[in-house]
Amino acid sequence: DLDWDFDGLIVSGSEPRSSSIGSEPILAFVERVLGECAATSTMFSCQSSHAALHLLHGLSRRRLPVRRHGTFEHDVHPSGVLATGMSGAVRVPHSRWNTVPRDELSDAEVSIVLDCPDNEWQLATSRDGLKYVFVQGHPEYLPDTMAREYRRELRRWIADDTRAFPGIPMRYFRAEAQRERQARGDDGGPRQGRGDASPARGGHGAVVV
């Protein structure tokens, strides 16, 4: 049994296992959180945000035609406490195959705090601006997380070359590394699975695959 007496709770996500959010294993846990946790504020991240939106509002996620992978700038909607101190554009990492459409959030009266011109939102909240927080992206990523994630995808391709070759995360690697990989084809990346990649920031050095 868990002690649900929290001021705040963060529920992380996981890689999708099903085409439907209603069939994901995480759904049962998110349902328990919603039913038993009386936290002042609960943040649902990544897949758990889609599960919570499904359970609270009956919304379903949609498969994106192309994986959203990289860092993207978002416009700030200055409403609610979470937007305090934010102005201009906010850049946040994304790494996902699915989305809950922006217009469906609006129809369900879910307030969007950060979104992109292409309608791919990053941060949204319940109407009160705090009780439930939904995050589609990954603001928790460390500077080298996306490089390690890209290396994992390359290793999966090396083990099974029937898989689609992984595209380079957008606006993440240094410009010269990005150009080098694009010149090699397939959105860049070495066809034989060997190469190096330096994150755009953080000073973590090269990631050798």
N, C-alpha and C positions, 0 to 999 in steps of 0.2 A: 504494500500500500504506500501511496505517496502522500506527503503533507503538502496540500495545495495552498497553504497560507503564505502567499507571496505578495510583495508590493508590485513586482513586475516579473514577467516570464517571457523568454524567447524560445520559440519552437523552430528548430532548423528543419531542413528538407533532406532530400536524397535523390538519387537518379531515378527517373521514371522507369517503371516496370510494365506499365500497361498503357494502352492507347486512351483509356478512359480514366479520369480522376476518381470516378466512383468505384473503380476496381483496385485502386492502389492500397497497399498494406498500411500506409500512413494514415488513411482515413479514420480507422478505428481509434487511433491514439488522439488525433485532433478532435474527434467527437467527444472523447473522454475529457480532454482539456476544456472544451467549451461547456460541457455539462457540470464539471466538478470544480474547476478553478475559479476562485473569486478574486483574482489579482486585479489591481487597479488598472493595469495595462498589460496586454498580451500582444507580443509581436510574432507574427507568422512569416517565416522566411522561405523563399524558393518554393518547393513543391507544397510545403505545409500551408503557404498562403493560398494556393489554388484549392487545397482541400477545405480550408476554412471558408473561403468564399462559396464553395459548393454547398457546404453544410448550412451556412447562415443565410444564403440568398438564392440557392439553387442554380448557381452559375457553373458553366462547364468550360474547361480549358480547350483551346484550339491548337492544333499542330501548326507550327510555323513552316513556311516553305523552305527556309534556310535557317540553320541554327543561329541564334543571336549570341555571339561570342566575341567579347572585346569590351572596350570602355566607350561609353556613350554619354553625350551631354544631355541634360534634362533641364527643362524650364521649371521654375519654382512658382507654384500657386500660393501666394502669401495669405493663407487662411489656416487657422488652427495653430496650436502651440508648437507642433513639430516644424513649422516653417520659420519660426523665430530665428532671426540672425542669418537666414539664407537669402541670398539675392543673386541675380544674374543666372548663369548656367552652372549646374552641378554635374560633375562627371562621376559616373558610377560603373563598376564592372557588371556585365551580364554574362551568364553562361547557361543557356536553356534552349530547349526545343519547343516549348509550349508557351501559350499566353492566355490570359482572360481578356477579351476585347474591352477597350476603354469605354465604348458606348454602353456596354452591358453593366459596367460598374456605375456609370452615371444613372442609368435606369433604376439601379438598385439603391440609389442615393448613397453610394460609397464615395467619399471625398478623395479626389486625387490631389496629391501634394507635389509630386515630381512626375513629369511626363516628357516625351519627345515629340517633335513635329510629326513623326511617322506613327503616332498614336500608341507607341509602346511605353506604357507607364512604368515607373519604378517604385513609387511609394504612394500608398493610399491608406485611408483610415475609415473607421466607423464615423457616423455623423457627428459624434461628440468630439472627434479629433484625437482620441486617446485610448479608449477602452480596447479597441482592436486595431492593430497596425499590420498592414499587408505589404510585404516587400517582394517584388519579383526578381530584383537583381541581387548582387552580392556585395554590399558595402563592407562586409566583414573581411573580404579578401586581403591578404598581405601582399606586399609588392611583388613577390615571386609566385604567388599562388597560381595565377593563370599560366605562367610558364611551365610549372609542374603539371598542371592539368593538360596542357598541350603535349607535353612529353608522354603522359599517360595515354593520350589518344594515338600518338605515333606508335607507341609500343603495341597497342591493340591492333593497329593496321599491319605492323610487322608480323604479328602472330597470325593474322588472317587478312590476306591482301584482297579478299572479296569485299571487305568493308570499304566504304567510301573513304578516300584520302582526306584526313582532317584539314580543314581550312585554318589559316592563321587568324588568331584573335585580332580583331580590328582595333586600330589606334592603341596598341599595347606595346609591341616591340619598337625599338628605335628605328627611325626612318631608314637607315642604311641596311639594317637587318631585314626589314620588311621588303625593300626593293630587291635584295639579293634572293630572297625566297620566292618572290613573285616571278623573277626571271627564270626560275627553275621549273615553273609550271605548277598546276594544281593549287593555286593560291599560295605558291611558294612551298617551302619544305622539301627536304631531300627525298627523292624517290626511293633511295636505298635505306632510308631510315637513319642516316648518319649526318650529324651537323651540330651546330651550336646556336644558341639563341640567348640574347641578353635582354632582360626586362627593361622597360623604358625608364624605370626609376627604382630606387631602393638599394642599389649597390650590392646585389647578391651575387654578381659575377655571372659566368656563363652557365647555361644549362646544357649539358652534353647528352644527346640521345644515342 
